[in-house]
């Protein structure tokens, strides 16, 4: 039977993660109207998450409070994505390289979070899991129809001037590593692990999928946000069952390669 302190803690932790998620959504919506105001909201959220993680860590609890500290530290990566997008001098780089410029410090931050939280490689999907290479390669091909669906929703301009191997190769590699791996490592690896430990797998699936989807609000398409949420839940389910990020990394990367480098030249 839970004591009063534990009951109070459990009740709070059913609410606080969603309040932060709504705060991230508010910041994203504000970015559409006022970049600096939206960035300030994300900075406030980042500070609040760091303070909450530090507070639970300082309590030196070995149970739920320690798990909560790891969760809030992992959640800092969500507002950090938008902060880096808005604060780095991206305009001095060609558009193709923006993903690389943002993802490098983001990946460094993600590795630091994983190390502080004490996550082992297998716990965050860094391995083959229980499937072989062929399965991961075949699953990666799901990125083609997913890319087609999202292209029909957004219809973005191509990132390259012409569709040729010399022009596409490096941008494709950047999209595979800097969106495919980086985002899957953060959301389906670190954040999914931290949320599952605190909230349970089903709630974590919805929460992490929601946060991932609302970071696409700036595309100005409700349909795309709903689509991305569905893909996020799908990818999280696959990672949970296979124990590996490889398949979803390939699928995510191929989705964006099709979306930004190939399909704009055919439609």
N, C-alpha and C positions, 0 to 999 in steps of 0.2 A: 504494500500500500504506500502511495506517495505521500511524503510530508508536505507541509504547507509551502515551504520554500521551493521544492521541486515542482509542485503543481503550478505555482506562480510562474516559474521559469518556463515550463512547457507551454503555458498559455501565451506568454509573451512571444516565445519563439515561433508560435503559429501565426503571429501577426507581423512582427518586425520585418521578416524577409520580404513580405508582400508590400509593406510600406516603402521599403527601399526600391522595390521593383517599380512601384507607381511613381516614386521620385525620379527614377531614371527615365521613365516614360515622359514625365512632365518636362524634364530637361531636354529630351529629344524634340518634343513638340515646340519648346521655346526656341531651340536652335533654328527652326524653320523661319521664325519671325525675327529673332535677334540672336546672332551668333554668340556675342559676348555674354549675354544674359544666360543663354543655355549653357555655356561653358562654366559660368559661375555656379549654376545649380549643380553641375557634375562635380565641380571642385568641392563644394560643400558636402555632397554625398560621399566623395572620396575621403574627406577628413572625418566625417561622422563614422564611416565604416572602419577606418583605422583606429579611431578612438574606442569604438565598441570592441574591436578585436583586442586592443591593448587592455581594456578594462577586464574582459574575461580572462585574459592571460595573467594579469596581475592577481586575480583571485586564486590562482594556482590550483584550480579545480582539476581533478583527474577524470571527471566524468563528463556530464553534459556541457559544462561551461568551457572545458577544453575543446570539445567538438564545435561549440558555437564560435569560439575564437577562430578556429580554422576556417569555418564557413564565411565569416565576415571578412577575413583576410582574403579569401578566394574571390569574394564578391567585389572587392576593390578593382578587379580587372575590368569590370563592365564599364563604370564611368571613366576609367583610365583610357579606354579605347577612344571615346569621344574627345577627351581632353587632348590626347596626342594628335588626333586628326585636326583639331582647331588651333593648337598652339605651335606645332612644328612649322617651319618655313617651307611648306610644300611647293609653293609657287616657283621656287628657284630650281625645281627638278622637273623633268618631263613627266607627264601624267602617268605613264606606265610605271614609273619608279615610286610613285606615292605609296603604293602598298608596301614596298620594301622598306621605305623610310619609316613608316609607322610601325610595321610589324617587328622591326629589330628591337627597339626598346621595350615593346610590349612582350616579346618572347623572353627577354631578359627578366622582366618583372614576373612573368609566369613561372619561370624556372626558380626564381627566388622564393616565390610563394609556395611552390611545390616542396622546396627544400625545407623552408621554415615549418611547414605543416607535416614534414616527415613522411611524405608519400613515397612509396616504392614505385618503381617503373611500371610493374604489372597492375598496380592499383589505379593508375591513370591511363591505361591503355597503350603503354609504350612497349609493345611486343607483338608477337604473332597471335596471342590469345589461344583459343581452342580451334582455330581454323587455319587452313594452309594458304599459301600464296595464291593459288588458283581461285579460291573463294574470294579473296580480297580483290583480285584483279577483275573478276566478273562483277562483283558488287560495285566496284568503281565505275563500271559502265552505266550504272543507273544515273550517273551525272549527266549523260547526254539527253535523255528525255526530261530530266529536271531542268536542265539548262534551256531546253526548248520551251517548256511551260513558262519559266520565268522571263524568257525573252519576249514571248507573246504578251506578257503582262506589262513589262517595262519598256521594251523596244529601245534600248540604249544605243548610243553611237559607238562605233568600234574604237578600241584603244590604239589601233594601228592603222596606218594609211592604206595599206594594201594587204591582201591575204596571200602571203608567201612565207615559206619556211624561214628565211633569214629575218623577216620582220616579226614573225609570230613566236619563234622559239624562246627567246629570252622573256618576253612578256608572259608566255605560257608557264615557264618555269617559276616566274615570280608569283603568278596567281596560284600555282600548285602549292608552293611553300608558304607564301605569305597570307593567303586566305584559306587554302585547304588545310594545311597542317596547323598553322598558328591558331586559327579560330577553333578548330576541332580540339586541339590540345587544351585551349583555355576553357571552352564550354563543355564539350563532351568528356574531357579528361579531368582537369582540376576542379572546375565548378560543379560538375555532376557528382564527383566523388564527395566533395565537401557537403553539398546539399543533401545527398542520399544519407550520409552519416547522421546529419542533424534532423532531417525532416522525413526520411523514408524515401524509398525509390519512386513511388508513384507521385508524391507531391513534388519531389525534386525534378522529375520528368517534366511536369507542367511548368514549374517555376523557371527552370533554366531555359526551357523552350520559349516561355513568354519573354524573358529578358533578351534572349537572342533575337527574337522577332521584332521587339520594339526598337532595337538598334538599327532597324531598317526603315523606320518611320520617315526618315528624311528622303526616301525615294518617292514620297507623296502618293502612295498607292496602298489603300486599305487591303485590296485583294492580295498584293504582294506580301504584306505583313502576315495575313492569314496563311498564305502559302508557305512562307518561311517558317512559321510556327509549326505547321504540319511536318515539314521536312526536318526541323529540329527534333521533334518528338520521335520521328522515324529513325533518325540517326542515333539518338540517345538509346533507343531500344536495341538497335543493332550492336552498339558498343557494349551495352549491358550483357547481351547474350553471347557475344563473341569474345569479349575481354580485350579488344584491340581497336585502335584508332585508324589502322591502315586502310581498311575498306572505305570508311567515311571520309578520310582525308583525300583519297583518290576521287571519290564521287563528288565531294565539295569542290575540289580543284577543277575537275572536268566540267562541272556545272558552270563555273565562272569563266573557264576557257571558251566554252561554247557560247555563253551569254555575251561576252565582251570581245572575243577575237574572231569567231567563226560565223555565227548565225547572222550578225548584222550585214554580212556581205551576200546573204542569200534571201533576205526578206525585205 
